[in-house]
């Protein structure tokens, strides 16, 4: 996916979202629920897509999702998003999640997925994504 499967270090840019995995988000074995991780990734992808769209977006699909390693209670989870495709009303964002365990600096890629968002207008209907002016 976007040539990042073999990356050993997180992206150099700032994460779209960073949070701590807490005990309330875990199963009895101490692993964080996949749905919690998915929600964090959706928030991160939505923030990246909204910035590119210049406004509100809504998730319309998660077309790929891979859980590489478990997220544990106490992990600092950083989600990085990168726009990989822009359509007329849609934006595809590749999202990677990296965990920092304990008090060390080692980062482990735990998940990645492809999220598709649609730009939403004030009428709550799809609207065109502005052209990239960068």
Steps between C-alpha positions, in 0.01 A plus 500: 500500500670816378840330535502533880455137610872455571562832674691450827445849641195724520462782248708811566197733497282576801227246577141591419403372845682369808335334801557253782345154506320470833372200701136577412590441133638148560373146513569283810838395353622861489486539122327810370181432304544519123194724479669757724807503274276525193319799654830680565607436141166629370544819704852548365400430139202730534721783627736459202210476253320802650813710467538397134127551432493836676201397708282223627546140386330169574646151496353292218732196493783316663625291210810353663594445862795306638575439866875430511555492877278538808460833675549468875369697796731796554623521139528848356328461163581742217300489176648644181288572193600565141267591214553241226215587261260787443186453293225744414338475846715237673838480667686175575736513799755236595523490880777335702494456877821475700530411868767614745518247779594583855752777554732418211520665162449191282197530275314199360262513203182338630240566231441654160199549280346683209211731586281682249319819591253715309495879525170621647334835438276703734202307362664176620539381140821421313682800362802529268845491658686822419798470269834470672660844484832398660 
